[in-house]
Amino acid sequence: MKIKLILVTLLFQLAAQAESTKALVGGMLIDGFKDQPIQNSVVIIEGEKITAVGEMGTVDIPEGAEVISTEGMTVLPGLWDMHVHLMINGHADYGHWHSTYPDRFEKEIMPASAHQLLMAGVTSARDLGAPLEASINVRDAINSGDIPGPTMYMSGPFIQKKPYEGTDIYRWGVDGARDARAKVKKLADAGVDVIKLIDQDQMTEEELMAVVDEAHKHNLPVVAHAHRPKEILLGLKAGVDNFEHTGLSTAPEYPPEVIAGLRERAAQMNLGPLFWTPTVEGLFNYDYVKNNTEKLDNTSWHLDMPEDIIADIKQSITHPERLPYFQITSKRKPTLKRKIHQLLDAGVVLMIGTDSGIPLKFHSQSTWNELDIWVREMGISPMDAIRGASYWPSVMMKVDHKVGTITEGKYADIIAVKGDVLRYINLLQNVDMVIKHGKRVK
């Protein structure tokens, strides 16, 4: 009887193992490392991890594995979006949103935003600004499998000199260096993954240095806004790891002292790369969106969102051409390409991030639009753009040993798209297959 029970248990274990083993066979593979794709590829997934990668005929497919044909498809690492805001989703009036929905952020809005990102092929994302408790709870609920979404890296509230009126739930002010350290320590003790700084040129230098130093003591990277030259120069002096945004100034280019500072920092290889998340799509595409409003009727952003909130968002964007948020955007647009190439020439490493959730920008659409603008308008190669949405974010967040490329031993975060994304990057607007940690979710 005992032997029979052991045999039955072994049979169940073998069946479970077979069910969790997948073989992706036949597609063109972009692994995140190679400069050229692997044709007729095979990727073996066992449980959550990738166990083999190669070409057909060189990789054995385990007996009983689920074979998934990727013929005619591009297979690539799951995308990262390094600048999202789960607590907002395209609504045009921040004041109304933040006074109406805070009690619905954690249970309704943030989970809906996360699910929309995942269905768009984003398997990892960094949220840069939301209430602390909601941020941690949503991240942990995703990680435990309670709700669907990308693996999230959370900053919690912004750190700045003084919060804007009505924004205290997701912006924390600092009053002196001691208070700055205390605020960062509170975030670190709560379990955030990154510290977000804004308007650092309005802080005293002692406050700024305290924020960055305290974050680094807790092994937390610091990201900071880069709207103004002084913000950048002070951030460089303090040791900021990653700057955010490129085009909120109408200045035609970065001034020489900024570029000199970037070159000097980028040359310090012992510090690792200097990262930058330019978030150009929201600015670049505004003129198109305000004149082609059918784009806003794409229902992908309705996923999991309550009907009353959908109606409220729709009403707020009825006249996108009238939004105060974007009135100076057309003047900024011509500066973007010049600034992007200044950053590249200075040795900065660019990563895909979108500011997703800002007015008119939905989590289901922003990431592929950013990749498209990088390639189609900024002149960045498709392979470099994809690495900016896969490998480099994993390096920046110090998880490249776990994710970011399709490599043996890493988590199976993989997407697949019909067609050749190296020729037509906008195919990423329709991701056909999403696998996160070995589980097919789309």
ZASE-332268 format. One line per field, with one value per residue (C-alpha): z, x, y. Coordinates in Angstrom, 3 decimals, always signed. Each point is the difference from the previous one (the first is absolute). Example, Ala and Ser with C-alpha at 12.3 -4.5 7.8 and 13.67 -1.06 7.14 Angstrom:
<atoms>
w <- (+7.800,-0.660) $
u <- (+12.300,+1.370) $
v <- (-4.500,+3.440) $
</atoms>
This chain:
<atoms>
w <- (+0.000,+0.929,-3.287,-1.972,+1.735,-0.831,-3.663,-0.230,+1.573,-2.464,-2.914,+1.183,+0.390,-3.505,-1.466,+1.778,-1.236,-3.586,+0.252,+1.196,-2.744,-3.147,-3.259,-2.148,-3.441,-3.348,+0.568,-0.569,+3.429,+1.361,+3.184,+1.285,-0.335,-3.636,-2.663,-2.450,+0.604,+0.175,-2.822,+0.441,+3.722,+2.858,+3.574,+2.705,+3.136,+3.053,+2.749,+0.398,-1.604,-3.422,-0.243,-3.610,-2.924,-3.513,-3.560,-1.199,-0.304,+2.731,+3.004,+1.173,+0.784,+3.237,-0.338,+0.903,-0.274,-1.266,-3.428,-0.939,-3.589,-0.460,-3.754,-1.740,+3.310,+1.783,+3.452,+2.400,+3.692,+1.816,-0.168,+2.825,+0.465,+2.351,+0.687,+0.644,+2.390,+0.841,+2.041,-3.081,-3.398,-2.617,+1.806,-0.997,+3.348,+2.737,+2.614,-0.532,-0.163,+3.168,+1.989,-1.229,-0.183,+2.677,+1.846,-3.248,-1.015,+1.728,-0.648,-3.418,-1.967,+0.631,-0.608,-3.253,-1.163,+0.849,-1.906,-3.036,+0.015,+0.159,-2.929,-1.993,+0.487,+2.955,+2.465,+2.228,+0.822,+2.318,+1.664,+0.819,+2.233,+1.973,+3.620,+1.982,+1.458,-3.268,-1.921,+2.262,+0.238,-3.756,-0.718,+2.564,-1.239,-3.511,+1.257,+1.998,-3.028,+1.459,-2.884,-3.508,-0.910,-0.752,+2.649,+1.543,+1.472,+2.140,+1.136,+2.112,+0.453,-1.748,+2.120,-0.613,+1.898,+0.391,-1.359,-2.428,+1.428,+0.421,-0.737,+3.480,-0.343,-2.686,+0.484,+3.124,+0.791,+1.889,+2.507,+0.582,-0.469,+3.084,-1.196,-3.480,+1.438,+2.153,-2.968,-2.088,+2.910,+0.444,-3.661,+0.233,+3.140,-1.768,-2.759,-3.037,-2.879,-1.097,+1.173,-2.256,+0.180,-1.703,-0.029,+1.711,-1.035,+2.512,+2.884,+1.892,-1.066,+3.444,-0.347,-3.443,+1.068,+3.011,-2.166,-2.393,+2.688,+2.181,-2.971,-0.977,+3.603,-0.398,-3.427,-1.737,-3.356,-0.387,-3.022,-0.470,-2.306,-2.648,-1.133,+0.615,-0.369,+3.701,+0.907,-2.103,+1.271,+3.638,-0.601,-1.477,+2.963,+2.452,-1.838,-1.484,-1.869,-2.583,-1.445,-1.224,-2.969,-2.872,-1.549,+2.543,-0.835,-3.268,-0.054,-3.305,+1.651,+3.267,+0.866,-0.206,+3.773,+0.236,-2.806,+1.541,+3.313,-1.645,-1.889,+3.178,+1.906,-2.854,-0.186,+3.620,-0.823,+3.613,+0.783,-2.705,-2.776,+0.404,-0.944,-1.550,-0.647,-2.612,-0.157,-3.398,-1.380,+2.022,-1.328,-3.526,-0.685,+1.505,-3.251,-1.688,+2.815,+0.247,-3.737,-0.168,+2.963,-1.198,+1.575,+3.403,-0.625,+0.069,+2.762,+1.183,+2.870,+1.232,+1.217,+3.674,+0.364,+1.646,-2.372,+1.920,-0.161,-3.721,-0.548,+2.066,-1.970,-3.309,+1.018,+1.081,-3.388,-2.223,-1.243,+0.123,-1.901,+2.930,+2.773,+1.869,+0.743,-3.655,-1.279,-0.249,-1.223,-3.698,+0.772,+1.856,-2.701,-2.371,+2.801,+0.804,-2.645,+0.564,+3.755,-0.410,-2.152,+2.367,+2.744,-2.162,-1.065,+3.646,+0.801,+1.895,-0.124,-1.028,+1.260,-1.057,+2.331,-0.870,+2.918,-0.770,+1.624,-0.671,-1.959,-3.250,+0.706,+0.853,+1.432,-2.779,-2.709,+1.307,-0.041,-3.648,-0.974,+1.765,-1.832,-3.287,+0.488,+0.968,-3.226,-2.489,+1.102,+2.205,-2.265,+2.624,-1.374,+0.792,+1.775,+2.208,+0.750,+1.042,+2.237,+1.516,+0.896,+1.240,+0.802,+1.206,+2.402,+1.618,+0.434,+1.443,+2.550,+0.757,-1.008,-3.261,+1.529,+0.152,-2.990,-2.945,-2.573,-1.294,+1.605,+1.692,+3.725,-0.102,+0.537,-3.114,-0.649,-3.739,-2.593,-3.634,-2.864,-3.500,-2.491,+0.171,+2.625,-1.120,-3.249,+1.343,+3.642,+0.186,-0.158,+3.759,+0.254,-0.353,+2.181,-0.752,+2.873,+3.477,+2.352,+3.467,+2.286,-2.186,+0.075,-3.200,+0.828,-3.578) $
u <- (+0.000,+2.862,+1.835,-3.182,-0.477,+3.586,-0.483,-3.233,+1.731,+2.890,-2.407,-1.797,+3.335,+1.107,-3.333,+0.241,+3.564,-1.076,-2.848,+2.386,+2.570,-0.406,+1.921,-0.258,+0.977,+0.706,+0.018,+2.601,+1.533,+1.367,+1.712,+1.015,+3.738,+0.765,+0.128,-1.712,-3.110,+0.054,-2.052,-2.078,+0.440,-0.891,-0.558,-0.627,-1.842,-0.289,-2.142,+0.889,+3.440,+1.609,+2.095,+1.233,+0.267,+1.218,-0.909,-2.258,+2.004,+2.445,-2.344,-1.828,-3.675,-0.867,-2.432,-3.507,+0.733,-2.693,+1.258,-1.037,+0.673,+1.542,+0.443,-0.289,+0.376,+2.605,+0.791,+1.580,+0.418,-3.019,+0.037,+0.835,-1.571,+2.198,-2.405,-3.665,-2.637,-2.490,-2.158,-0.993,-1.253,-0.300,-2.380,+0.560,-0.687,+2.475,-1.745,-3.299,+1.629,+2.059,-2.913,-2.519,+1.692,+2.716,-2.155,-0.296,+3.667,+1.071,-2.958,-1.202,+2.108,+3.547,-0.872,-1.774,+3.021,+2.347,-2.097,-0.107,+3.799,+0.372,-2.352,+2.101,+3.077,+1.477,+1.214,+1.989,-0.697,+1.098,-2.659,+1.336,-2.499,-3.003,-1.172,+2.393,-2.327,-1.879,+3.275,+1.364,-3.292,-0.594,+3.572,-0.225,-3.416,+1.426,+3.054,-2.155,-2.195,-3.138,-0.375,+1.509,+2.683,+3.674,+2.640,-0.176,+2.758,-1.494,+1.248,-2.993,-0.303,+2.288,+2.556,+0.104,+0.454,-3.701,-2.962,-2.306,-3.392,-2.265,+2.710,+1.209,-1.103,+2.595,+2.552,+2.097,+1.750,+3.269,+1.065,+3.722,+2.514,-1.117,-3.603,+1.148,+1.788,-2.988,-2.372,+2.266,+0.463,-3.768,-0.362,+2.846,-1.434,-3.365,+1.704,+0.125,+2.286,+1.170,-0.032,-1.568,+1.228,-1.588,+0.769,+3.302,+1.226,-2.485,+1.608,+3.037,+3.116,+0.187,-3.533,+0.698,+3.238,-1.757,-2.754,+2.420,+2.446,-2.714,-1.536,+3.347,+0.603,-3.149,+1.144,-2.789,+0.624,-1.060,-1.847,-0.454,-1.787,+2.103,-2.208,+2.519,+3.791,+0.456,-2.004,+2.376,+3.205,-1.049,-1.137,+3.378,+1.779,-2.133,+0.438,-3.444,-0.136,-2.684,-1.489,-3.583,-1.466,+1.548,-2.324,-1.854,+2.196,-0.300,+3.761,+1.350,+2.721,+1.767,+2.560,+3.737,+0.479,-2.687,+1.499,+3.465,-1.366,-1.700,+3.159,+2.052,-2.448,-0.454,+3.784,+0.168,-0.448,+0.530,-3.368,-1.800,-2.096,-1.849,-3.591,-2.613,-3.697,-0.948,-3.805,-0.341,-3.109,-2.544,+1.362,+0.781,-3.380,-2.235,-0.532,-1.045,-2.321,-1.835,-0.736,-0.751,-2.254,-1.170,+3.208,-1.453,-2.964,+2.191,-1.666,+3.163,+0.210,-3.435,+1.311,-1.005,-0.834,-3.388,-2.608,-0.452,+3.728,+0.104,-2.810,+1.828,+3.238,-1.875,-1.698,+3.291,+1.654,-2.884,+2.010,+3.669,+1.029,-1.159,+2.020,+2.197,+2.441,+1.098,-0.299,+3.759,+0.730,+0.167,+2.876,+1.883,-0.401,+2.734,+2.604,-0.417,+2.160,+2.909,-0.068,-0.270,+3.131,+1.842,-0.650,+1.141,+3.131,+0.803,-0.017,-3.288,-1.968,-3.628,-2.882,-3.622,-2.376,-3.205,-1.511,-2.932,-3.240,+0.433,-2.800,-0.864,+2.593,-1.292,+1.954,-1.206,+1.600,+2.842,+2.915,-0.206,-0.515,+3.239,+1.903,-1.554,+1.042,+3.531,+0.382,-2.138,+0.734,+3.114,+2.100,+0.806,+0.435,-2.774,+2.474,+1.278,-3.565,-0.935,+3.076,-1.130,-3.243,+1.510,+3.693,+0.934,-2.954,+0.885,+3.582,-1.148,-2.227,+2.744,-2.121,+1.774,+0.974,-3.719,-1.700,+0.569,+1.251,-1.081,+2.800,+0.307,-0.653,-2.018,-3.711,-2.041,-1.331,-0.595,-2.284,-0.664,-1.406,-1.044,+2.454,+3.463,+0.222,+3.529,-1.548,-3.352,+0.382,-3.649,-1.061,+0.490,-3.372,-1.538,+1.945,-1.268,+1.544,+1.114,+1.796,+0.874,+2.121,-0.754,-3.779,-1.779,-2.342,-0.947) $
v <- (+0.000,+2.341,-0.739,+0.619,+3.388,+0.982,-0.945,+1.999,+3.020,-0.293,-0.196,+3.140,+1.798,-1.002,+1.107,+3.343,+0.441,-0.732,+2.486,+2.718,-0.666,+2.066,+0.133,+3.121,-1.221,+1.629,+3.760,+2.701,+0.542,+3.276,-1.147,+3.444,-0.656,-0.795,+2.727,-2.374,-2.119,-3.785,-1.509,-3.180,+0.264,-2.309,+1.154,-2.593,+1.094,-2.217,+1.442,+3.682,-0.172,-0.246,-3.167,+0.027,+2.415,-0.754,-0.929,-2.787,-3.176,+0.997,+0.064,-3.119,+0.485,-1.852,-2.856,+1.083,+3.710,+2.345,+1.063,+3.535,+0.976,+3.446,-0.393,+3.363,+1.833,+2.072,-1.349,+2.475,+0.770,+1.336,+3.781,+2.369,+3.416,+2.002,+2.864,-0.730,+1.304,-2.732,+2.364,+2.043,-1.107,+2.732,+2.369,+3.620,+1.706,-0.889,+2.137,-1.806,-3.440,+0.377,+1.411,-2.577,-3.404,-0.523,-2.548,-1.983,+0.041,-3.215,-2.298,+1.159,+2.472,-1.230,-3.676,+0.932,+2.005,-2.866,-2.538,+2.281,+0.279,-3.767,-0.562,+2.498,-2.194,+1.875,-2.647,+2.385,+3.647,+2.773,+2.133,+3.469,+1.702,-1.272,-0.273,-2.181,-2.633,-0.500,-0.320,-2.717,-1.884,-0.065,-1.091,-2.781,-1.136,-0.356,-1.875,-2.411,-0.691,+1.553,+2.476,+0.028,+2.486,+0.522,-0.467,+3.471,+2.151,+2.760,+3.397,+0.970,+3.784,+2.477,+1.841,+3.741,+3.259,+0.742,-1.987,+1.729,+0.896,-3.017,-2.582,-0.985,-3.627,-0.670,+2.813,+0.486,+3.243,+0.316,+2.624,-0.265,-2.805,-1.926,-0.039,-1.027,-3.017,-0.877,+0.069,-2.224,-2.400,-0.221,-0.947,-2.507,-1.595,-0.339,-1.989,+2.284,-0.960,+3.457,+3.625,+2.657,+3.612,+2.993,+3.711,-0.709,+3.448,+1.433,-1.908,+1.113,-1.840,-1.604,-1.356,-1.392,-1.654,-1.508,-1.533,-1.676,-1.102,-1.515,-1.808,-1.477,-1.110,-2.090,-1.276,+1.906,+1.687,+3.623,+1.349,+3.737,+2.395,+1.723,+2.866,+2.763,+0.190,+0.733,-3.125,-2.080,+1.608,-0.313,-3.581,-0.855,+1.542,-1.967,-3.315,-0.562,-3.328,+0.671,+3.192,+0.261,+1.923,+1.915,+2.489,+2.135,+2.984,+1.907,+0.589,-1.370,-2.081,-0.732,+2.688,-0.829,-0.228,-2.688,-2.070,+0.367,-1.244,-2.957,-0.950,+0.157,-2.185,-2.490,-0.394,-1.178,-3.670,-1.064,+1.603,-1.955,+1.536,+3.283,-0.755,+2.279,-0.579,+2.632,-0.591,+1.706,-1.705,+1.947,+3.278,-1.095,-1.608,+2.692,+1.887,-3.233,-1.066,+3.332,-0.141,-3.738,-0.603,-3.414,-1.265,+0.842,-2.297,-3.102,-2.015,-1.746,+2.510,-1.048,-3.385,-0.517,+3.696,+0.737,+1.434,+3.248,+0.706,-0.806,+2.513,+2.618,-0.464,+0.199,+3.225,+1.577,-0.587,+1.053,+2.984,-1.016,+3.117,+2.155,-1.641,+2.510,-2.839,-0.107,+3.569,+0.550,-3.523,+0.900,+2.377,-2.734,-2.636,+1.292,-0.155,-3.678,-1.653,+2.384,-0.636,-3.772,-0.034,+2.313,-2.538,-2.904,+1.861,+0.726,-3.723,-0.149,-3.290,+0.566,-2.125,-0.249,+1.786,+1.794,+1.936,-2.262,+1.120,+3.728,+1.730,-1.850,-2.726,-3.450,-2.918,-2.274,+2.154,+2.161,-2.451,-1.028,+3.648,+0.966,-2.751,+1.119,+3.636,-1.023,-1.956,+1.926,+3.561,-0.010,-2.222,-2.635,-3.518,-2.500,-2.296,+2.823,+1.089,-3.541,-0.229,+3.299,-1.767,-3.251,-0.438,+3.489,+0.416,-3.318,+1.216,+3.317,-1.753,-2.572,-2.997,-0.873,-3.355,-0.820,+1.667,+2.331,-2.503,-3.400,-1.950,-3.393,+0.248,+3.230,+0.398,-0.652,+3.507,-0.238,+1.535,-0.897,+2.042,-1.030,+1.486,+1.537,+2.743,+0.881,+1.202,+1.201,+0.994,+1.095,-3.660,+0.159,+1.727,-3.481,-2.432,-3.493,-1.949,+0.995,-2.380,+1.233,-2.180,-2.993,+0.413,+0.935,+2.887,+0.948) $
</atoms>
